[in-house]
Amino acid sequence: MSRTRSAADPSPRASILALLVGTAAVLAAQGLLGTWIALRLGAWGLAAPPRALVLGCYPLGLVGGCLLAPRLVHRVGHIRAFAAVAALSTAAAVAHLLLPWAPAWALLRAISGAAMAVLLTTIESWLNLSATGGQRARVLTVYMATWYLALGAGQLLLALPPMDEAPPFLVVALLFALGVVPVALTRAGAPDAPVPRYLGIRTLWRRTPSAGAGAVVGGVVMGALMSMGPAFALARLGSVAAVGCWMAAATFGGLVFQGIVGRVSNLMDRRIAIGATGVLLLPAALAALTWGASPALPAFAGAALVGGLGAVLYPLSVAHAADRFEADEILPGVSTLVLVSSTGAVFGPLVAGACMAVLGPAGLLYAIGGSGALLAVHALVRVGRRRAVLPAQREDYRPVPGTTAILPHLDPRVPDR
């Protein structure tokens, strides 16, 4: 799928930098928008279950966009596709001001999710072209760091005054527009978007049920945390600025835990690592609940614990799948895990919303802790039923975000293209 670069093409490093700058602007916009919408729905007095339905439309749109994006990019080209959906994202952000109605916001969230899938498909295809075989691990790591830092920075924008009714939507629109600039001006040749290949859900579950379960629960946990977390933080901390900081701490926790958990998981049966992460989610959720009304630092530490443990479940699942699959199965297997995790993220807000309707804001953390406990039980059962992969046959852990089915092409565990 790679193409030969001409002498007129810029250096790969310059192309990658331009793409990462555009990615950062887009992700910061999406981080700010998701949290602000959750807060506005709560300000309307919308109960937790219908609020969860609205917020769950974003990952639903993301799943649909992942399936449709490669076809769109093939039809109109990378720059046109990126510019069109960035314009659509900008319009959707502003439209929230014009259509203050929950069903309309649900549709706008679905549109935003689908548009984000196209934006990420375009960027990840370009990164895949720009990174040579020896650079793939480094580029993947930098992309992951950009992902978490930009999402967290977007949340922190809520701490800047004045962030009342209109300014957040306008800031989001501005960031989406700015994100187009470095991508549209890049001189790198447009790649052919890789056509995702999928393994099939039944085959995935038969070959590596622990990876499938870890991806689902990881999606549920992060979907619940990122959508219903603002409601919990506002109830406990009382200000929009504190909510932005709490959500940023949860996001940055995902970045910090990647290196810690990754190194440890390389030393053991990956199913034990998945199960241990699930077990730890329960005390982490209880700690976040206990510290939620404390001074800022302990409250943010609790958020970082929950966000960090939830964020590593997907890459742990990918690492376990890579341990189990043959070399030519890793790409379609991981692409399937992306969809499995995104589907879990659709149900995360619904599970959390149902728990919050019964238990109040604390229901979010009970839902997260309970999901982790169920995953730990599943992992324990699987350890007893199947032998572990020998240490010499294990692949290295890689910090991969569950974005689109294009990103696995950049994974160094996948054979050279």
C-alpha positions as CSV (number, residue, x, y, z in Angstrom):
1,M,0.0,0.0,0.0
2,S,3.0,2.2,0.2
3,R,4.1,4.5,-2.6
4,T,7.5,5.7,-3.8
5,R,8.3,9.2,-2.6
6,S,9.5,11.7,-5.2
7,A,12.3,14.2,-4.7
8,A,9.6,16.9,-4.3
9,D,8.1,15.2,-1.3
10,P,9.0,16.7,2.1
11,S,11.0,14.7,4.7
12,P,8.9,12.1,6.6
13,R,9.6,13.9,9.8
14,A,8.1,17.1,8.5
15,S,5.1,15.3,7.2
16,I,4.5,13.5,10.5
17,L,4.9,16.7,12.5
18,A,2.3,18.4,10.3
19,L,-0.1,15.5,10.7
20,L,0.4,15.4,14.5
21,V,-0.3,19.1,14.8
22,G,-3.6,18.7,12.9
23,T,-4.4,15.7,15.0
24,A,-3.8,17.6,18.3
25,A,-6.2,20.4,17.3
26,V,-8.9,18.0,16.3
27,L,-8.6,15.9,19.4
28,A,-8.5,18.9,21.7
29,A,-11.7,20.1,20.1
30,Q,-13.4,16.7,20.6
31,G,-12.3,16.5,24.2
32,L,-13.7,19.9,25.0
33,L,-16.9,19.3,23.1
34,G,-17.7,15.9,24.7
35,T,-17.3,17.2,28.2
36,W,-19.2,20.4,27.6
37,I,-22.2,18.6,26.0
38,A,-22.4,16.3,29.0
39,L,-22.4,19.3,31.3
40,R,-25.1,21.1,29.3
41,L,-27.4,18.1,29.2
42,G,-27.1,17.9,33.0
43,A,-27.9,21.6,33.3
44,W,-31.1,21.0,31.4
45,G,-32.2,18.7,34.1
46,L,-32.1,15.6,31.9
47,A,-32.1,12.4,33.9
48,A,-29.1,10.1,33.7
49,P,-30.6,7.4,31.3
50,P,-31.7,9.8,28.5
51,R,-28.5,11.7,28.9
52,A,-26.6,8.5,28.4
53,L,-28.6,7.8,25.3
54,V,-27.5,11.1,23.8
55,L,-23.9,10.7,24.7
56,G,-23.8,7.1,23.5
57,C,-24.5,8.3,20.0
58,Y,-20.9,9.5,19.6
59,P,-19.3,6.1,19.8
60,L,-22.1,4.7,17.8
61,G,-21.3,7.2,15.0
62,L,-17.6,6.4,15.4
63,V,-18.3,2.7,14.7
64,G,-20.3,3.5,11.6
65,G,-17.7,6.0,10.5
66,C,-14.9,3.4,10.8
67,L,-16.8,1.1,8.5
68,L,-17.6,3.8,5.9
69,A,-14.5,6.0,6.0
70,P,-12.1,4.0,3.8
71,R,-14.7,4.0,1.0
72,L,-15.2,7.7,1.3
73,V,-11.5,8.4,1.3
74,H,-11.0,6.2,-1.8
75,R,-13.8,8.0,-3.6
76,V,-12.9,11.7,-3.0
77,G,-9.3,11.6,-1.8
78,H,-7.6,12.3,1.5
79,I,-7.5,16.1,1.5
80,R,-11.0,16.5,0.2
81,A,-12.4,14.0,2.7
82,F,-10.5,15.6,5.6
83,A,-11.5,19.1,4.7
84,A,-15.2,18.1,4.2
85,V,-15.6,16.3,7.5
86,A,-13.7,19.0,9.4
87,A,-16.2,21.5,8.0
88,L,-19.0,19.1,9.0
89,S,-17.5,18.9,12.5
90,T,-17.3,22.6,12.7
91,A,-20.9,23.0,11.6
92,A,-22.1,20.3,14.0
93,A,-20.4,22.1,17.0
94,V,-22.1,25.4,16.2
95,A,-25.4,23.7,15.5
96,H,-25.6,22.8,19.2
97,L,-26.3,26.5,19.9
98,L,-29.1,26.6,17.3
99,L,-30.8,23.4,18.2
100,P,-31.0,23.2,22.0
101,W,-33.0,19.9,22.0
102,A,-31.8,16.5,23.2
103,P,-32.8,14.5,20.1
104,A,-31.1,17.0,17.9
105,W,-28.0,16.8,20.0
106,A,-28.1,13.0,19.8
107,L,-28.0,13.3,16.0
108,L,-25.2,15.8,16.2
109,R,-23.2,13.5,18.4
110,A,-23.6,10.7,15.9
111,I,-22.5,13.0,13.1
112,S,-19.5,14.1,15.2
113,G,-18.5,10.5,15.8
114,A,-18.7,9.5,12.2
115,A,-16.8,12.6,11.1
116,M,-14.0,11.9,13.7
117,A,-13.7,8.4,12.3
118,V,-13.0,9.9,8.8
119,L,-10.6,12.4,10.2
120,L,-8.6,9.8,12.0
121,T,-8.7,7.4,9.1
122,T,-7.2,10.1,6.9
123,I,-4.5,11.0,9.4
124,E,-3.6,7.4,10.2
125,S,-3.3,6.5,6.5
126,W,-0.9,9.4,6.1
127,L,1.1,8.4,9.1
128,N,1.3,4.9,7.8
129,L,2.7,6.2,4.5
130,S,5.2,8.5,6.1
131,A,6.6,6.0,8.7
132,T,9.2,3.6,7.3
133,G,9.5,0.1,8.8
134,G,12.1,1.2,11.4
135,Q,10.0,4.3,12.5
136,R,6.7,2.6,13.0
137,A,7.2,1.9,16.7
138,R,8.4,5.4,17.4
139,V,5.6,7.0,15.3
140,L,3.0,4.9,17.0
141,T,4.3,5.9,20.5
142,V,4.3,9.6,19.6
143,Y,0.8,9.4,18.1
144,M,-0.4,7.8,21.3
145,A,1.1,10.5,23.4
146,T,-0.4,13.2,21.1
147,W,-3.7,11.5,21.5
148,Y,-3.8,11.6,25.3
149,L,-2.2,15.0,25.7
150,A,-4.5,16.7,23.2
151,L,-7.6,15.1,24.6
152,G,-6.6,16.2,28.1
153,A,-5.6,19.7,27.0
154,G,-9.1,20.1,25.5
155,Q,-10.6,19.3,28.9
156,L,-8.4,21.8,30.6
157,L,-9.8,24.6,28.3
158,L,-12.9,24.4,30.5
159,A,-10.8,26.0,33.3
160,L,-10.3,29.2,31.2
161,P,-12.9,32.0,31.6
162,P,-15.3,32.8,30.4
163,M,-16.7,29.3,29.6
164,D,-20.4,29.9,29.9
165,E,-23.0,29.0,27.2
166,A,-21.5,29.9,23.8
167,P,-17.7,30.2,24.1
168,P,-16.9,26.4,24.4
169,F,-18.8,25.6,21.1
170,L,-17.0,28.5,19.4
171,V,-13.6,27.3,20.7
172,V,-14.4,23.8,19.4
173,A,-15.3,25.2,16.0
174,L,-12.1,27.3,15.9
175,L,-10.0,24.2,16.8
176,F,-11.6,22.1,14.1
177,A,-10.9,24.8,11.5
178,L,-7.3,25.2,12.7
179,G,-6.8,21.4,12.5
180,V,-7.3,21.5,8.7
181,V,-4.5,24.0,8.1
182,P,-1.4,21.8,8.6
183,V,-3.0,18.8,6.9
184,A,-4.2,20.8,3.8
185,L,-0.8,22.5,3.4
186,T,1.3,19.3,3.7
187,R,3.2,18.5,0.5
188,A,3.3,14.8,1.3
189,G,1.7,12.7,-1.5
190,A,-1.7,11.3,-0.6
191,P,-1.5,7.6,0.2
192,D,-4.0,4.9,-0.8
193,A,-6.1,4.3,2.3
194,P,-5.5,0.7,3.5
195,V,-8.6,-1.4,3.2
196,P,-9.3,-2.8,6.6
197,R,-9.5,-6.6,6.9
198,Y,-11.5,-8.2,9.7
199,L,-11.2,-11.6,11.3
200,G,-14.8,-12.0,12.3
201,I,-16.2,-11.8,15.8
202,R,-16.8,-15.6,16.2
203,T,-13.2,-16.4,15.1
204,L,-11.8,-13.7,17.4
205,W,-13.8,-15.1,20.4
206,R,-12.8,-18.7,19.6
207,R,-9.1,-17.9,19.2
208,T,-8.7,-15.4,22.1
209,P,-11.7,-14.8,24.3
210,S,-9.7,-13.0,26.9
211,A,-8.7,-10.3,24.3
212,G,-12.3,-9.9,23.2
213,A,-13.5,-9.6,26.8
214,G,-10.8,-7.1,27.6
215,A,-11.5,-5.0,24.6
216,V,-15.3,-4.9,25.4
217,V,-14.8,-4.0,29.0
218,G,-12.1,-1.4,28.1
219,G,-14.7,0.2,25.8
220,V,-17.4,0.1,28.4
221,V,-15.2,1.6,31.1
222,M,-13.8,4.4,29.0
223,G,-17.1,5.1,27.3
224,A,-18.8,5.4,30.7
225,L,-16.0,7.5,32.2
226,M,-15.6,10.0,29.3
227,S,-19.4,10.5,28.9
228,M,-20.8,10.4,32.4
229,G,-17.6,11.4,34.3
230,P,-18.5,15.1,34.0
231,A,-21.8,14.6,35.8
232,F,-20.0,12.8,38.7
233,A,-17.2,15.4,38.9
234,L,-19.7,18.3,38.9
235,A,-21.7,16.7,41.6
236,R,-18.6,16.2,43.8
237,L,-16.4,19.2,42.9
238,G,-19.1,21.8,42.1
239,S,-17.5,23.9,39.4
240,V,-17.0,23.6,35.6
241,A,-13.3,24.4,35.9
242,A,-12.8,21.5,38.4
243,V,-14.7,19.2,36.0
244,G,-12.3,20.0,33.2
245,C,-9.3,19.3,35.5
246,W,-10.9,16.0,36.8
247,M,-11.5,14.8,33.2
248,A,-8.0,15.9,32.2
249,A,-6.5,13.9,35.1
250,A,-8.5,10.8,34.0
251,T,-7.2,11.3,30.4
252,F,-3.5,11.9,31.4
253,G,-3.7,8.9,33.7
254,G,-4.2,6.8,30.5
255,L,-0.9,8.1,29.2
256,V,1.1,7.5,32.4
257,F,-0.1,4.0,32.9
258,Q,0.8,2.8,29.4
259,G,4.5,2.5,30.2
260,I,4.0,1.0,33.7
261,V,1.5,-1.6,32.8
262,G,3.2,-2.4,29.5
263,R,6.5,-3.3,31.1
264,V,4.9,-5.5,33.8
265,S,2.6,-7.3,31.3
266,N,5.6,-8.4,29.2
267,L,6.8,-10.5,32.1
268,M,3.6,-12.5,32.7
269,D,0.7,-14.3,31.1
270,R,-1.2,-11.5,29.5
271,R,-4.5,-12.9,30.8
272,I,-3.2,-12.4,34.3
273,A,-2.4,-8.8,33.5
274,I,-5.9,-8.2,32.0
275,G,-7.5,-9.8,35.1
276,A,-5.3,-7.9,37.5
277,T,-6.2,-4.7,35.8
278,G,-9.8,-5.6,36.2
279,V,-9.3,-6.4,39.9
280,L,-7.5,-3.1,40.5
281,L,-10.4,-1.1,38.8
282,L,-12.6,-1.9,41.8
283,P,-10.5,-0.4,44.6
284,A,-9.5,2.4,42.2
285,A,-13.2,3.2,41.6
286,L,-13.8,3.1,45.4
287,A,-10.8,5.4,45.9
288,A,-12.1,7.9,43.3
289,L,-15.5,7.8,45.0
290,T,-14.0,8.3,48.5
291,W,-11.7,11.1,47.3
292,G,-14.3,12.7,45.0
293,A,-15.3,15.4,47.5
294,S,-11.8,15.8,48.9
295,P,-9.4,18.7,48.0
296,A,-8.5,18.9,44.4
297,L,-5.3,16.8,44.4
298,P,-6.7,13.6,45.9
299,A,-9.8,13.9,43.7
300,F,-7.7,14.2,40.6
301,A,-5.5,11.3,41.7
302,G,-8.6,9.1,41.9
303,A,-9.6,10.1,38.4
304,A,-6.1,9.4,37.1
305,L,-6.2,5.9,38.7
306,V,-9.5,5.0,37.1
307,G,-8.7,6.5,33.7
308,G,-5.2,4.9,33.7
309,L,-6.4,1.4,34.4
310,G,-9.3,1.7,32.0
311,A,-7.1,3.0,29.2
312,V,-4.7,0.1,29.3
313,L,-7.3,-2.6,28.9
314,Y,-7.5,-2.2,25.1
315,P,-3.7,-2.3,24.4
316,L,-3.4,-5.2,26.8
317,S,-6.1,-7.0,24.8
318,V,-4.3,-6.2,21.6
319,A,-1.0,-7.6,23.0
320,H,-2.7,-10.8,24.1
321,A,-4.3,-11.2,20.7
322,A,-0.9,-10.6,19.0
323,D,0.6,-13.3,21.3
324,R,-2.1,-15.8,20.2
325,F,-2.4,-15.0,16.5
326,E,-0.2,-16.1,13.6
327,A,1.7,-13.2,11.9
328,D,-0.8,-12.9,9.1
329,E,-3.7,-12.9,11.5
330,I,-2.6,-10.0,13.7
331,L,-3.8,-7.2,11.3
332,P,-7.4,-8.5,10.8
333,G,-7.6,-9.6,14.4
334,V,-6.6,-6.2,15.8
335,S,-8.9,-4.4,13.3
336,T,-11.7,-6.5,14.7
337,L,-10.7,-5.6,18.3
338,V,-11.1,-1.9,17.4
339,L,-14.7,-2.5,16.5
340,V,-15.3,-4.6,19.5
341,S,-13.9,-1.9,21.8
342,S,-15.9,0.8,20.1
343,T,-19.0,-1.2,20.5
344,G,-18.3,-1.5,24.2
345,A,-18.0,2.2,24.3
346,V,-21.5,2.5,23.0
347,F,-22.9,0.5,25.9
348,G,-20.6,2.2,28.5
349,P,-22.8,5.3,28.9
350,L,-26.0,3.2,29.0
351,V,-24.6,1.0,31.8
352,A,-23.4,4.0,33.7
353,G,-26.6,5.9,33.2
354,A,-28.7,3.0,34.5
355,C,-26.5,2.7,37.6
356,M,-26.6,6.5,38.2
357,A,-30.4,6.5,37.9
358,V,-30.5,4.2,40.9
359,L,-27.4,5.1,42.9
360,G,-26.9,8.8,42.0
361,P,-23.6,10.1,40.6
362,A,-21.6,7.4,42.5
363,G,-23.3,4.9,40.2
364,L,-20.7,5.7,37.6
365,L,-17.8,4.3,39.7
366,Y,-19.8,1.4,40.9
367,A,-20.5,0.5,37.2
368,I,-16.8,0.8,36.4
369,G,-15.7,-1.2,39.4
370,G,-18.3,-3.9,38.7
371,S,-17.2,-4.2,35.0
372,G,-13.6,-4.6,36.1
373,A,-14.6,-7.3,38.6
374,L,-16.5,-9.3,35.9
375,L,-13.5,-9.1,33.6
376,A,-11.2,-10.4,36.4
377,V,-13.5,-13.4,36.9
378,H,-13.5,-14.1,33.2
379,A,-9.7,-13.9,33.0
380,L,-9.3,-16.2,36.0
381,V,-11.6,-18.8,34.3
382,R,-9.6,-18.6,31.0
383,V,-6.3,-19.0,32.8
384,G,-7.5,-22.3,34.2
385,R,-8.7,-23.6,30.9
386,R,-5.8,-22.9,28.5
387,R,-2.1,-22.9,28.7
388,A,-0.2,-19.6,28.7
389,V,1.8,-18.4,25.7
390,L,5.5,-19.2,26.3
391,P,7.6,-16.1,27.1
392,A,9.7,-16.5,24.0
393,Q,6.5,-16.3,21.9
394,R,5.1,-13.2,23.4
395,E,5.0,-9.9,21.4
396,D,6.0,-6.7,23.1
397,Y,3.2,-4.5,24.6
398,R,2.6,-1.4,22.4
399,P,0.6,1.6,23.6
400,V,-2.1,1.7,21.0
401,P,-5.3,3.7,21.3
402,G,-8.4,2.1,19.9
403,T,-9.1,4.6,17.1
404,T,-9.8,3.2,13.7
405,A,-9.1,-0.1,11.8
406,I,-6.4,1.8,9.9
407,L,-4.1,2.3,12.9
408,P,-3.1,-1.4,13.2
409,H,-1.3,-1.0,9.9
410,L,1.2,1.2,11.8
411,D,1.7,-1.4,14.5
412,P,5.3,-2.8,14.3
413,R,3.9,-6.3,15.3
414,V,2.2,-6.4,12.0
415,P,4.4,-7.8,9.2
416,D,5.9,-5.2,6.9
417,R,3.4,-3.9,4.3
